[in-house]
């Protein structure tokens, strides 16, 4: 059966004014944080050649692909923004002095099965810090993520921080059994010590290695995790990674952010992508993560430019779901003013609208012919805070009534007096 012309593809959605305003609210708040930390926004194409995304998203089945009719090559709607920024740095910005602090906000596209209830188009905002290998750069990314959560209005959230090199060092002592390695990683993610015992018992490796891998399930918490991890780290690789994590944690202590951070050394999200510190952002009341990131020093090398890099991105829709769970969504608002004019000659309404807009106040005119009650109902429905009423019976020609649509309070003004006070900034409006 053919779908009607009004249908939209599965996995995408439309956003009416209220939802669009909330999305832009989250986006603008995040970009304001990035700007305060010295990051500058970049814009990248909506689609690129498929190979640009091969490193960041090796599962090409999740990529929305199509053929370039000009070249015959495969193109992809961007499933990831980090890869595009990496390509930009390795080409357009290759000779720019380091470090580069770049940020972005844009939709991304991934092919998800409709039965999983996931979107194929969603919105991200994030940063990439290029050219700094020091632990301070990783700490800066985590600190920005914390500040970002606070800026959008989240009260209860945490940052889970891991170190993939520590985990890799622990796994180096295992015999090369790819099938068993995958099962061990799955058990570590579940923190299933019993399953680990069964998987490790017949492997040809030392008891120390086995004990260390079992102990990973308990390396979850705050600063005390570092001491327990030190006792388990047998390889030089793990020891170096742990020292790196310790230095990042010390910088976060200086920032005063350790209360927001949980260390998790058994987590291995993006094990093949990240090269050191990585982190995930979670909010109370929402099972899915809001965002995450970490160090990816090898990615730029795949574009011919060896350079250190770290960064993160937020899923804006998930942020809005978390705000809804915490009852912290911003109030829905329309234009600040609705001008309701019953005069046959609308010149005063036009002057009012021009005056308000010249000072940056959103103002709409109620052009439809209807009674006052209908106009006020419209204002409330649209989230308009104030009505400016002119030309009612018994009202002086050069006067207006300022009505607060929430409280019903009314204040009379002469039109000229009101315009003068707007221009001088003598009237302050709650937003």
Secondary structure as UniProt FT lines:
FT   TURN            5..6
FT   TURN            10..11
FT   HELIX           17..36
FT   TURN            37..38
FT   STRAND          40..41
FT   STRAND          47..49
FT   HELIX           50..53
FT   TURN            54..56
FT   HELIX           60..62
FT   STRAND          65..67
FT   TURN            69..71
FT   STRAND          74..77
FT   HELIX           82..90
FT   TURN            91..95
FT   STRAND          100..109
FT   HELIX           114..116
FT   STRAND          121..130
FT   HELIX           135..152
FT   STRAND          157..163
FT   HELIX           164..171
FT   TURN            172..173
FT   HELIX           178..190
FT   HELIX           193..200
FT   TURN            201..202
FT   HELIX           207..215
FT   HELIX           216..218
FT   STRAND          220..221
FT   HELIX           224..232
FT   HELIX           236..255
FT   HELIX           258..260
FT   STRAND          261..264
FT   TURN            269..273
FT   STRAND          277..283
FT   TURN            284..285
FT   STRAND          291..295
FT   TURN            297..299
FT   HELIX           300..303
FT   STRAND          309..315
FT   HELIX           316..325
FT   TURN            326..327
FT   STRAND          337..341
FT   HELIX           347..358
FT   TURN            359..360
FT   STRAND          363..365
FT   HELIX           372..381
FT   TURN            382..383
FT   STRAND          386..390
FT   TURN            393..394
FT   TURN            397..398
FT   STRAND          399..404
FT   TURN            405..407
FT   STRAND          410..414
FT   HELIX           415..424
//
